[in-house]
């Protein structure tokens, strides 16, 4: 079997990220599954995560081992263009996940949903099946399991025959979970999807298309939920560090 060509991996402030399009990410994921991959994983990179990873060597190592690191935040795309002159584009994880579901429905892959509240998990599974006819939900579990229940969950995931596992535990918990348990998983791909299941069922609203096109989804989220301000304090620091790196 010929090796699968990987997207170009670069870095932003020393944190790895792949220069990839949505179509490229889907093609890469399809080749991984069809090629018999086991325990590979896809994670998202945004400015908040860059700043967090700069302070956490172990977590940064976990990210660096991902099969695919999508440029999820417009700030990361801006940094890739400014620092490396790349024609980078944003690949939102919240859009990649349903696109992977469409791929799974078309190719006959089973998927497994792990994370979020029980009612959100159940509602998301129902909506996804409606939206993508033929999609097989091989299994699901909410995100409130205890640590001693994790080996049983891994057995359940493996027994389901799922090819794609979506982990919705929020960051960095989902990334740590994937890193901890992936050696025992038989799925081809895991994707950390944060609050995407909440978006699917409508408990959390995505920004209007205009905000997304203008790269202002972060601003919409801040206005909609001012509690995010504490998290987004890192954004100007991130921008300043990128500008300094460019000068150097």
C-alpha positions as CSV (number, residue, x, y, z in Angstrom):
1,X,0.0,0.0,0.0
2,X,1.4,3.4,-1.0
3,X,1.9,5.9,1.9
4,X,-0.8,8.5,2.3
5,X,0.4,12.0,1.3
6,X,0.0,14.3,4.3
7,X,-0.9,17.9,4.2
8,X,1.8,20.5,4.6
9,X,2.6,20.9,8.3
10,X,3.9,24.2,9.5
11,X,3.7,26.0,12.8
12,X,2.4,29.1,14.5
13,X,4.6,30.3,17.3
14,X,6.1,26.8,17.6
15,X,2.7,25.1,17.7
16,X,2.1,22.7,14.7
17,X,-0.8,23.3,12.3
18,X,-1.6,21.9,8.8
19,X,-2.1,24.0,5.7
20,X,-5.2,22.2,4.4
21,X,-8.6,23.0,2.8
22,X,-11.9,21.4,3.8
23,X,-11.8,19.2,0.7
24,X,-8.2,18.2,1.5
25,X,-9.1,17.3,5.0
26,X,-12.0,15.1,3.9
27,X,-9.9,13.4,1.2
28,X,-7.2,12.8,3.8
29,X,-9.7,11.4,6.3
30,X,-11.2,9.1,3.7
31,X,-7.8,7.7,2.7
32,X,-6.9,7.1,6.3
33,X,-10.1,5.1,6.9
34,X,-10.0,3.2,3.6
35,X,-6.3,2.5,4.2
36,X,-7.0,0.7,7.5
37,X,-5.8,3.4,9.8
38,X,-6.2,2.8,13.6
39,X,-6.5,5.4,16.3
40,X,-5.5,8.4,14.1
41,X,-6.9,11.7,15.3
42,X,-7.9,15.1,14.1
43,X,-7.7,18.2,16.3
44,X,-8.4,21.9,15.8
45,X,-6.0,24.8,16.2
46,X,-7.1,28.3,17.1
47,X,-5.4,31.3,18.9
48,X,-6.7,30.3,22.3
49,X,-5.2,26.8,21.9
50,X,-1.9,28.1,20.6
51,X,-1.6,30.2,23.8
52,X,-2.5,27.3,26.0
53,X,-0.1,24.9,24.3
54,X,2.7,27.3,24.7
55,X,2.4,26.7,28.4
56,X,1.8,23.0,28.4
57,X,4.6,20.8,26.9
58,X,2.7,17.5,27.4
59,X,-0.4,18.7,25.7
60,X,1.6,20.3,22.9
61,X,3.2,16.9,22.3
62,X,-0.2,15.2,22.1
63,X,-1.3,17.8,19.5
64,X,1.9,17.2,17.5
65,X,1.1,13.5,17.1
66,X,-2.3,14.2,15.5
67,X,-2.7,12.9,12.0
68,X,-4.4,16.3,11.1
69,X,-4.3,19.7,12.8
70,X,-6.9,21.9,11.1
71,X,-6.6,25.7,11.1
72,X,-9.9,26.3,12.9
73,X,-9.5,29.9,14.0
74,X,-9.2,32.9,11.6
75,X,-6.4,34.2,13.8
76,X,-4.3,31.1,13.0
77,X,-5.1,31.5,9.3
78,X,-3.9,35.1,9.5
79,X,-0.7,34.0,11.3
80,X,0.0,31.3,8.7
81,X,-0.3,33.8,5.9
82,X,1.8,36.5,7.7
83,X,4.6,34.3,9.1
84,X,4.9,31.8,6.2
85,X,3.3,33.4,3.2
86,X,0.9,30.4,2.8
87,X,-2.5,30.6,1.1
88,X,-4.1,29.2,4.2
89,X,-7.9,29.0,4.7
90,X,-10.0,28.3,7.7
91,X,-11.3,24.8,8.3
92,X,-13.8,25.0,11.1
93,X,-14.1,21.8,13.1
94,X,-17.8,22.4,13.5
95,X,-18.1,22.1,9.7
96,X,-15.7,19.3,9.2
97,X,-17.7,17.1,11.6
98,X,-21.0,17.1,9.6
99,X,-18.9,16.8,6.4
100,X,-17.4,13.7,7.8
101,X,-20.8,12.4,8.6
102,X,-21.9,13.0,5.0
103,X,-18.8,11.0,3.9
104,X,-19.6,8.2,6.4
105,X,-23.2,8.0,5.0
106,X,-21.9,7.8,1.5
107,X,-19.1,5.3,2.2
108,X,-21.0,3.2,4.8
109,X,-18.7,4.0,7.7
110,X,-20.3,3.7,11.2
111,X,-19.8,6.6,13.5
112,X,-19.7,6.8,17.4
113,X,-20.7,9.9,19.4
114,X,-19.1,10.4,22.8
115,X,-19.6,13.5,24.9
116,X,-22.0,16.3,25.9
117,X,-25.2,15.8,27.8
118,X,-27.4,12.8,27.3
119,X,-30.3,14.8,25.7
120,X,-27.8,16.6,23.4
121,X,-26.2,13.4,22.4
122,X,-29.5,11.8,21.6
123,X,-30.8,14.8,19.8
124,X,-27.7,15.2,17.7
125,X,-27.8,11.5,16.7
126,X,-31.4,11.9,15.6
127,X,-30.7,15.1,13.6
128,X,-27.6,13.6,11.9
129,X,-29.5,10.6,10.7
130,X,-32.3,12.8,9.3
131,X,-29.8,15.1,7.6
132,X,-27.6,12.3,6.1
133,X,-29.8,9.4,5.0
134,X,-28.0,6.1,5.3
135,X,-25.7,7.3,8.1
136,X,-25.1,4.6,10.7
137,X,-24.9,5.7,14.3
138,X,-23.0,2.7,15.5
139,X,-23.2,3.9,19.1
140,X,-23.1,6.9,21.4
141,X,-22.4,7.8,25.1
142,X,-22.8,11.0,27.0
143,X,-19.8,12.8,28.5
144,X,-20.6,12.2,32.1
145,X,-19.1,8.8,32.5
146,X,-16.8,8.1,35.5
147,X,-13.1,7.3,35.0
148,X,-13.7,3.7,36.0
149,X,-16.3,3.4,33.2
150,X,-13.8,4.3,30.5
151,X,-12.5,0.8,29.8
152,X,-16.1,-0.4,29.3
153,X,-16.7,2.6,27.0
154,X,-13.7,1.7,24.9
155,X,-14.9,-1.9,24.6
156,X,-18.3,-0.5,23.5
157,X,-16.8,1.7,20.9
158,X,-14.7,-1.2,19.5
159,X,-17.6,-3.6,19.5
160,X,-19.7,-1.1,17.6
161,X,-17.4,-1.4,14.5
162,X,-17.4,2.4,14.1
163,X,-14.8,3.8,11.7
164,X,-15.1,7.4,13.0
165,X,-15.3,8.5,16.7
166,X,-16.4,12.1,17.6
167,X,-15.3,13.2,21.0
168,X,-17.2,16.1,22.4
169,X,-15.7,16.8,25.8
170,X,-14.4,20.3,25.3
171,X,-10.7,21.3,25.2
172,X,-8.3,20.2,26.6
173,X,-10.2,17.3,28.1
174,X,-11.1,15.7,24.8
175,X,-7.5,15.9,23.5
176,X,-6.3,14.3,26.7
177,X,-8.9,11.6,26.5
178,X,-8.0,10.7,22.9
179,X,-4.3,10.6,23.7
180,X,-5.0,8.4,26.8
181,X,-7.2,5.8,25.1
182,X,-6.4,5.8,21.4
183,X,-3.9,2.9,21.6
184,X,-6.8,0.7,22.7
185,X,-9.3,2.0,20.1
186,X,-10.0,0.2,16.8
187,X,-11.7,3.2,15.1
188,X,-9.9,4.6,12.1
189,X,-10.2,8.3,13.1
190,X,-11.1,10.3,16.2
191,X,-12.1,14.0,16.0
192,X,-12.2,16.3,18.9
193,X,-15.4,18.4,18.2
194,X,-15.9,20.5,21.4
195,X,-19.4,21.9,21.5
196,X,-20.4,20.8,17.9
197,X,-23.2,18.5,19.1
198,X,-24.8,21.5,20.9
199,X,-24.7,23.4,17.6
200,X,-26.3,20.5,15.8
201,X,-29.3,20.4,18.2
202,X,-29.6,24.2,18.4
203,X,-28.8,24.7,22.1
204,X,-25.8,26.8,20.9
205,X,-26.2,29.0,17.8
206,X,-23.5,29.4,15.3
207,X,-22.7,32.9,14.0
208,X,-24.7,34.1,10.9
209,X,-23.0,33.3,7.6
210,X,-21.9,36.9,7.1
211,X,-19.9,36.9,10.4
212,X,-18.3,33.6,9.3
213,X,-17.4,34.9,5.9
214,X,-15.8,38.0,7.4
215,X,-13.8,36.0,10.0
216,X,-15.8,37.5,12.8
217,X,-17.4,34.4,14.3
218,X,-15.3,35.0,17.5
219,X,-16.8,38.5,17.8
220,X,-20.4,37.1,17.4
221,X,-19.7,34.5,20.1
222,X,-18.3,37.2,22.5
223,X,-21.3,39.5,22.0
224,X,-23.7,36.5,22.4
225,X,-21.9,35.3,25.5
226,X,-19.9,38.0,27.3
227,X,-18.6,35.3,29.7
228,X,-16.2,34.3,26.9
229,X,-14.3,37.6,27.4
230,X,-12.0,35.9,29.9
231,X,-11.1,33.2,27.4
232,X,-10.5,35.7,24.6
233,X,-8.1,37.9,26.6
234,X,-5.4,35.8,25.0
235,X,-6.3,37.0,21.4
236,X,-4.5,40.4,21.5
237,X,-1.5,38.7,23.2
238,X,-1.5,36.1,20.4
239,X,-1.6,38.8,17.7
240,X,1.2,40.7,19.3
241,X,3.4,37.6,19.5
242,X,2.8,36.9,15.8
243,X,3.8,40.4,14.9
244,X,6.9,40.1,17.0
245,X,7.8,36.8,15.4
246,X,7.3,38.4,11.9
247,X,9.7,41.2,12.8
248,X,12.3,38.7,14.1
